[in-house]
């Protein structure tokens, strides 16, 4: 079970701020959400919010050391999959 203090200190942001933190457009983040290849989100009171820690974790999964890195190929494919 999560520590109650940790739950209360989790910072949530809405789509425009989440997109800004990731360097994406809000529309791109919305598309990722619909296609299931974006960061984890929550629906609270009819609003979509993202935990900042989830945004950081999602961005960290795309970390690559070169264009030869297999994760680079996967990240490019994910970004182009639904165009």
C-alpha positions in Angstrom: 0.0 0.0 0.0 1.3 3.5 -0.9 2.3 5.8 1.9 -0.5 8.4 2.4 2.0 11.2 2.5 3.4 10.2 -0.8 -0.1 10.2 -2.3 -0.8 13.7 -1.1 2.5 15.1 -2.4 2.2 13.7 -6.0 2.0 16.6 -8.4 -0.4 16.3 -11.3 -0.5 18.4 -14.4 -3.0 18.7 -17.2 -2.3 18.0 -20.8 -0.9 21.4 -21.9 1.6 21.5 -19.1 2.5 17.8 -19.5 3.1 18.5 -23.2 5.3 21.5 -22.4 7.4 19.5 -19.9 8.0 16.8 -22.5 8.6 19.2 -25.4 5.6 18.0 -27.3 2.4 19.6 -28.6 -0.7 19.0 -26.6 -2.3 17.4 -29.7 0.6 14.9 -30.0 0.2 13.9 -26.3 -3.6 13.5 -26.9 -2.8 11.2 -29.9 -0.4 9.2 -27.8 -3.0 8.8 -25.2 -5.6 7.5 -27.7 -3.2 5.1 -29.3 -1.8 3.8 -26.0 1.8 4.7 -26.6 2.1 7.8 -24.3 2.7 8.3 -20.6 0.4 6.9 -18.0 -2.5 9.2 -17.3 -5.5 9.5 -14.9 -9.0 10.7 -15.4 -10.0 12.7 -12.3 -13.4 14.5 -12.3 -13.6 14.4 -16.1 -10.2 15.8 -16.5 -7.1 14.1 -17.8 -4.0 14.6 -15.6 -0.5 13.2 -15.5 1.7 12.6 -12.5 5.0 14.4 -13.1 6.8 11.2 -12.0 5.0 9.2 -14.7 6.0 11.8 -17.4 9.7 11.5 -16.3 9.5 7.7 -16.3 8.0 7.6 -19.8 10.6 10.0 -21.1 13.4 7.9 -19.5 12.2 4.8 -21.4 13.1 6.6 -24.6 16.6 7.4 -23.5 19.2 6.3 -26.2 22.9 6.5 -26.5 23.1 6.6 -30.3 21.0 6.2 -33.4 22.2 2.5 -33.5 20.5 1.9 -30.1 17.6 -0.5 -30.5 15.5 1.8 -28.3 16.0 4.6 -30.8 14.5 2.5 -33.6 11.6 1.6 -31.3 11.0 5.2 -30.3 11.0 6.4 -33.9 8.6 3.7 -34.9 6.2 4.6 -32.0 6.2 8.2 -33.0 5.4 7.3 -36.7 3.0 4.4 -36.1 -0.2 6.3 -36.3 0.4 9.0 -38.9 
